[in-house]
Amino acid sequence: MEGRISAEIIGWGSAAVLLATLSRQVYSQWRDGTWRGVSRWLFVGQVSASIGFVVYSWLQGDGVFVVTNALILLTALAGQWIYIRNKKRHEARSAQPPEREVST
């Protein structure tokens, strides 16, 4: 019974992290009045929740959800990588002085 309770806590805890993360992203987009600009916390929360869901699914012995949640985890990691790459590219472009036109 104790193992079952521990598995349930991991599953519900992961669900809570995911819902809190998604809710925060929706709030940020609503507050900013834009659909652009994904928060890095979306990916941090998604990675955390996905790890919990993989463990939870494994403890439940559900191979389908282990694989599915592992793939969702990989998607979150890819999203985080893209977010960081795009942010660095934008910062690098912003740091460059504007080019001058050469008149002849």
TAGI-V376655 format. One record per residue. RES is the residue in one small letter. SS is DSSP state (H for helix, E for strand, C for the rest). NEAR is the number of other ideal C-beta (glycine too) atoms within 12 Angstrom. Layout:
RES|SS|NEAR ; RES|SS|NEAR
//
This chain:
m|C|7 ; e|H|8 ; g|H|12 ; r|H|14 ; i|H|12 ; s|H|17 ; a|H|23 ; e|H|18 ; i|H|18 ; i|H|27 ; g|H|27 ; w|H|18 ; g|H|21 ; s|H|32 ; a|H|22 ; a|H|19 ; v|H|28 ; l|H|32 ; l|H|17 ; a|H|21 ; t|H|29 ; l|H|23 ; s|H|18 ; r|H|23 ; q|H|28 ; v|H|17 ; y|H|15 ; s|H|21 ; q|H|18 ; w|H|12 ; r|H|12 ; d|H|14 ; g|C|9 ; t|C|12 ; w|C|11 ; r|C|12 ; g|C|18 ; v|C|28 ; s|C|26 ; r|H|24 ; w|H|26 ; l|H|30 ; f|H|31 ; v|H|25 ; g|H|29 ; q|H|35 ; v|H|31 ; s|H|28 ; a|H|32 ; s|H|34 ; i|H|27 ; g|H|32 ; f|H|35 ; v|H|29 ; v|H|25 ; y|H|30 ; s|H|27 ; w|H|22 ; l|H|23 ; q|H|21 ; g|C|13 ; d|C|18 ; g|H|13 ; v|H|13 ; f|H|24 ; v|H|22 ; v|H|16 ; t|H|19 ; n|H|33 ; a|H|22 ; l|H|18 ; i|H|27 ; l|H|29 ; l|H|20 ; t|H|19 ; a|H|33 ; l|H|21 ; a|H|18 ; g|H|26 ; q|H|26 ; w|H|17 ; i|H|18 ; y|H|24 ; i|H|18 ; r|H|15 ; n|H|18 ; k|H|19 ; k|H|14 ; r|H|14 ; h|H|15 ; e|H|12 ; a|H|11 ; r|H|13 ; s|H|11 ; a|H|10 ; q|C|10 ; p|C|7 ; p|C|8 ; e|C|7 ; r|C|6 ; e|C|6 ; v|C|5 ; s|C|4 ; t|C|3
//
